Amino acid sequence: MELNDLQFKILDSLYFVEPFDNILAEAGERESYVADELKTLIDKGMVQVMEFDAKAGDFVKSIFYDTDDMRAYHYLATTKGLMKHNGR
């Protein structure tokens, strides 16, 4: 899979755990476009969905997420995503 410009921008902002609003601001595109490309990157295993675990006091991987509420989660590039991003 070749990354398009928006996917590249999204991965560029996910070297650390980030909320959806930060990704949206850094991408500089319409929310629906960013959400669709983020979902594609998640489906391709290039981005991990994260949620805050109050017990652990840190973010943990989330297996499930609500695609209609992208703001409820945080996101992080996976090793696969970083390798693709850096290999462009």
LINGIFEN-V663209 format. One record per backbone hydrogen bond with DSSP energy under -0.5 kcal/mol. NH is the residue of the N-H (numbers start at 1). CO is the residue of the C=O. Records with the same first field share a line. If there is no record, write none. Layout:
BEGIN
NH: CO + CO
END
This chain:
BEGIN
8: 4
9: 5
10: 6
11: 7
12: 8
13: 9 + 10
14: 11
18: 75
20: 73
22: 19
23: 19
24: 20
25: 21
26: 22
27: 23
28: 24
29: 24
34: 30
35: 31
36: 32
37: 33
38: 34
39: 35
40: 36
41: 37
42: 38
43: 39
44: 40
45: 42
46: 41
47: 41
48: 76
50: 74
51: 60
53: 58
54: 52
57: 53
58: 53
60: 51
62: 49
67: 65
69: 66
72: 69
73: 70
74: 50
75: 18
76: 48
77: 14
78: 46
82: 78
83: 79
84: 80
85: 81
86: 82
87: 83
88: 85
END
